[in-house]
Amino acid sequence: MSICALGYIGIRSGRLDDWSQFATDLLGMQQVDRGGNVRAWRMDDRKQRLIVTDDGEEGLDFMGWEVDTPENLDRIASKLENNGIAVKWHMRAKADERHVTQLLSCYDPDGNYIELFCGPHIASEPFVPGRPITGFRTGTLGMGHVVLHTPTAEKLLWFYRDLLGFAVSDYGMKPYPLYFFHVNNRHHSFAIVGSGRRGLHHFMVELQALDDVGQGYDIAKYEQDRVAYSLGRHANDPIISFYANSPSGFFVEYGWGSPVIDPATWEPHETVDGPSLWGHDRVHLPEDDPTRQRLREMALETGRRGRQAPNPNPNCAWLDSVIHRQ
């Protein structure tokens, strides 16, 4: 694949101070001093991963997708233009602002602003987390994943799958259409939800240790209305996570334990289980909300059938050593 990772995300928000507290003190990102109406954060050796700008309506500003070579960036640009998608190549100043070598942009059929780049800039100073965490799982897997609302899933399928080359990991049709896509060994770096709306549903960052997530969950629980979904485990990508309400109204998923896949052998398939094996109660919704009740019942039904995530280490290491000695 020529698009190899989710490189960065840009958010529009008038709540810069709230974002500084949220991204640094809860998520554990390292804030980069930018000044003015821009805030940026690091997660690893990249110069920035999250950018928040006080400019326009609250919500997603842009997604930055990394392309492996300049030649493939040219190839993607030509394919987009040949299919009627207007492409803009950006000058050096804009690329420097994004801390990349080459940069182009376009809009998807829903009007989401997409940036494609190659040559990410690497920081010379080590990453220093905003709170004590073991770190984020990034590298070749990219920043994490992003999930968009859409009124028409078919249009975005054409754009991301057929034009940009995202590969379908799996999909589900209940309680609403869901399509998950991979661009590397992460189960999904992108997904679309056929909710009838537009905009950002959530983005996800993955931690190196389960305790990082648990301690973040404790922090979130003691902030009023911060937890949106309780701690739980997804069915298709069995990551353990919770969802937090961001300062801009969408969610941020904070998780650990997503297994890697082999894109060369992975077969797309329909997922018939609900979104989660357990947990992920939508606590941001009223107790009697039909959506909350329906998703809760789907998780309970999955539990009644005994559906569990694959366990790569099913045996107890201590017990195995005792048996071996005997």
Secondary structure, DSSP 8 states (H G I E B T S, - for coil): --EEEEEEEEEE-S-HHHHHHIIIIIS--EEE---TTEEEEESSSBS-SEEEES-SSSEEEEEEEEES-HHHHHHHHHHHHHTT---EE--HHHHHHHTEEEEEEEE-TT--EEEEEEEE-B-SS----SSS---B--GGG-S-EEEEE-S-HHHHIIIIIIIS--EEEEEE-SSS-EEEEESSSBS-SEEEE-SS--EEEEEEEEBS-HHHHHHHHHHHHTSTT-EEEEEEEESSS--EEEEEE-TTSSEEEEEE---B--TTT---EE--S-SEEEE--BTTS-TT-HHHHHHHHHHHHHHHTT-----S--S-HHHHHHHHH-
